[in-house]
Amino acid sequence: MDVRQISNQRKYDLAASSYDFIAYLMSLGQANRLYDELADCFNIPPGATIAELGCGPASVIPSLLKKIPSKTTVIGIDFSEQMIAIANHKKDQYQWDDVHFECMDMYEFAPEKELDAVVFCLALTAIPDSIKALKKAISILKPGGQLLILDSIPLNSRWYHPFANIYMYAKSMIVGAKPNRSILDYITNNLVNVAVKERVFGVYTLISAFKQN
Ligand SMILES: C[S@@+](CC[C@H](N)C(=O)[O-])C[C@H]1O[C@@H](n2cnc3c(N)ncnc32)[C@H](O)[C@@H]1O
């Protein structure tokens, strides 16, 4: 792991116990609604296996479990031990039998078989090299598999986007994220059936895309 990753890992260990509250505040109270909207975008077959990379304290898992077909296997990956400890506590508390959390650097995650879907929820801009992370996600997807992303990506097509972008950059200074437009450009150039929806006046963007067959 490079030095940026190690300091990132320490930062998330420290933030783990207050993460859900911080996410609620920073999303202007919209976090749970955004998680539900992300979960609505799944297009996966019964019996699928999906992974959330940078799952944190399993914040999005309750929304996923409400919307995905039963018997979907969900793997949550995070390199923060504290985040995974909270995620495992929730797993035991709510008896999420088909959900498994693993504490590791996402670049080391090597699933036994290619995945039906990979999710980055508020995680891609938290990773120092988001394009490298995207390439990793695409490499573990099966042909036709789905990539789903919820994150803050600067937009510039509506009159209010400059205001949303100012809020996004201010927020990113507090949480240490790195919003960048190249995420959307990379997806548009390398995946198919790309659907993009802006949320909360463009502060968040929801992207669904598929790996070519
Ligand atoms: C902003 S949190 C997002 C948490 C959760 N997905 C959510 O929706 O709220 C980003 C998470 O990504 C994790 N992360 C960052 N880089 C990672 C890496 N290289 N491997 C695994 N996890 C990573 C951090 O530990 C942190 O828990």
The ligand as an SDF file (V2000), in Angstrom:
LIG
                    3D

 27 29  0  0  0  0  0  0  0  0999 V2000
  -16.6130    7.3850    2.5080 C   0  0  0  0  0  0  0  0  0  0  0  0
  -16.5130    5.7110    3.0840 S   0  0  0  0  0  0  0  0  0  0  0  0
  -17.9180    4.9610    2.2990 C   0  0  0  0  0  0  0  0  0  0  0  0
  -18.6030    3.9610    3.1760 C   0  0  0  0  0  0  0  0  0  0  0  0
  -19.8930    3.3390    2.6550 C   0  0  0  0  0  0  0  0  0  0  0  0
  -19.6900    2.6800    1.3870 N   0  0  0  0  0  0  0  0  0  0  0  0
  -21.0320    4.3100    2.5180 C   0  0  0  0  0  0  0  0  0  0  0  0
  -21.7860    4.1680    1.5890 O   0  0  0  0  0  0  0  0  0  0  0  0
  -21.2530    5.1890    3.3150 O   0  0  0  0  0  0  0  0  0  0  0  0
  -15.1720    5.0990    2.1020 C   0  0  0  0  0  0  0  0  0  0  0  0
  -14.6660    3.7470    2.5890 C   0  0  0  0  0  0  0  0  0  0  0  0
  -13.7140    3.2530    1.6340 O   0  0  0  0  0  0  0  0  0  0  0  0
  -12.7190    2.5520    2.3420 C   0  0  0  0  0  0  0  0  0  0  0  0
  -11.5270    2.4450    1.4970 N   0  0  0  0  0  0  0  0  0  0  0  0
  -10.7920    3.4490    0.9650 C   0  0  0  0  0  0  0  0  0  0  0  0
   -9.7750    2.9500    0.2280 N   0  0  0  0  0  0  0  0  0  0  0  0
   -9.8790    1.5940    0.2850 C   0  0  0  0  0  0  0  0  0  0  0  0
   -9.1090    0.5290   -0.2600 C   0  0  0  0  0  0  0  0  0  0  0  0
   -8.0500    0.7510   -1.0180 N   0  0  0  0  0  0  0  0  0  0  0  0
   -9.4920   -0.7400    0.0150 N   0  0  0  0  0  0  0  0  0  0  0  0
  -10.5850   -0.9820    0.8040 C   0  0  0  0  0  0  0  0  0  0  0  0
  -11.3380   -0.0040    1.3550 N   0  0  0  0  0  0  0  0  0  0  0  0
  -10.9950    1.2770    1.0990 C   0  0  0  0  0  0  0  0  0  0  0  0
  -12.5110    3.3670    3.6170 C   0  0  0  0  0  0  0  0  0  0  0  0
  -11.9330    2.6140    4.6650 O   0  0  0  0  0  0  0  0  0  0  0  0
  -13.9500    3.8040    3.9320 C   0  0  0  0  0  0  0  0  0  0  0  0
  -14.5710    2.9340    4.8470 O   0  0  0  0  0  0  0  0  0  0  0  0
  1  2  1  0
  2  3  1  0
  2 10  1  0
  3  4  1  0
  4  5  1  0
  5  6  1  0
  5  7  1  0
  7  8  2  0
  7  9  1  0
 10 11  1  0
 11 12  1  0
 11 26  1  0
 12 13  1  0
 13 14  1  0
 13 24  1  0
 14 15  1  0
 14 23  1  0
 15 16  2  0
 16 17  1  0
 17 18  1  0
 17 23  2  0
 18 19  1  0
 18 20  2  0
 20 21  1  0
 21 22  2  0
 22 23  1  0
 24 25  1  0
 24 26  1  0
 26 27  1  0
M  CHG  2   2   1   9  -1
M  END
$$$$
